[in-house]
């Protein structure tokens, strides 16, 4: 697996092994299962409650340990971006072929790549202080 080889190169303070990071990636990709479950119950929830549920079960998992994902290849980041896009579409229900960027802006959600970069910069800045 290329991901595990790439993750072994990451040496961050507080991580014990690359297998822990790999488990974190697998849990992020399992977010599609959560999205499916949320979609089944979305018709019974008002929009504000649906947004809380999506944030609790999906976007919080995408945002977990973002700084450890810094430097991953674009193909791996695209998988996480797809999870975020599906969550945004579920919340706002745009048309099938509408672009996702305006939807993400409306929700004030950063794309995954920028979230990772922001968290990495924040963790580097705090470790220097």
N, C-alpha and C positions, 0 to 999 in steps of 0.2 A: 504494500500500500504506500503510495507516494505521500499521502497526508501524514502517516506516522513517521516517515523518514524526515519530512519537513519539520514536523513538530519536535523531533529529537534535537534539531538544531537550535530550537528556542530554549534559551536558558534564562528563565525569569525567577526572581526571588519569590519563594513561597510555593513553588511547584516541586513535587517530589519525583514525578516521572512523566514521560510523554503519554503513558497510557491513561493518566487522569485527564489530560487534555483531550485525548481521543474519545473518552467517555463523554466529555462535555460536548464535543461535536456531535456525537450520536444522539444525545438528548436534544440538541438543537434541531436536528433533522427529524426527530420524532414529533416535532411540533405540528406536523401535518395531521397527525392523529388527533391532537387537541383541537385543531381547526375543524376537522370533520365533526367532532363531538359538539363544538360550539355552534357550528352551522345547523346541526339538527335541533338545537334548542333556541336558535336565534329568533324564530318566529314568535316565541313566547316572551321575549325580553324587550323592554323599551331600549332606545338607542344608547342612552347614558349607561344603563346596566350592561348592555352588550359590550360597550367600550371598556368598562371595568373588567369584565370577564376575559376579553381578548388581551388586555394588558396583563392581567394576572397570570394567565396560562400560556400566552404565546410570546408577546413582545418582551416580557421580563426574562424569558428563557433565551431569546435572541441576544439580549443585552448582558447576559451573565458572563463575566470574565472576558469582556471584549478585548482588553489589552493583550490577552494571551493569544488572540487570533491575528495579531498584527503580523504581516508578512506572508500570510497564506496566499496561495495562487488564486487568480480570479475565478477559476472554475469552482473552487470551494466557496468563495464568497458569493457566487451567483446562486448557490443552493440556499444560502441563508437569506439572500435578497428575495428569492421566490417565496419563501415563507412569509416575509414581511409584506410582499405584494398581495398575497392571498388574504392575509389578515386585513389589509386596508380595503381590499375589494369586498370582503365579507361585511365590513363595518359600514361602508358607504354605498354599496351596491350600484356601481356605475355600469354603463353598458359594456358588453363583452369586449369590444375593440377599442375602448377609450384608453388613452395613455394613463399610466399609473403615476407619473410625476406630479401632475396637479392634485391628485388625490392625496399623495404623501405630503404635499405642501399644505393642503387644507387641514390635515390632521396634525401638522407640525412634527412630522416624523422625519428624521434624517435617514438617508440611505445607509445600508449596513456598512459599506466601506468607510463612510465618513464618521459613523458612530465609533467604529473600531479605532480610527485615527485619533478622534477626539479623546477617547478613553486612554489610549496609549500616551498621548501628550500630557494628559492630566496626571497619569501615574508617574511619568518621568519627571514632571515638574514637582510633584509632591515628594518624590524620593530625593530630589536635589536639595530640598529645603531642610 
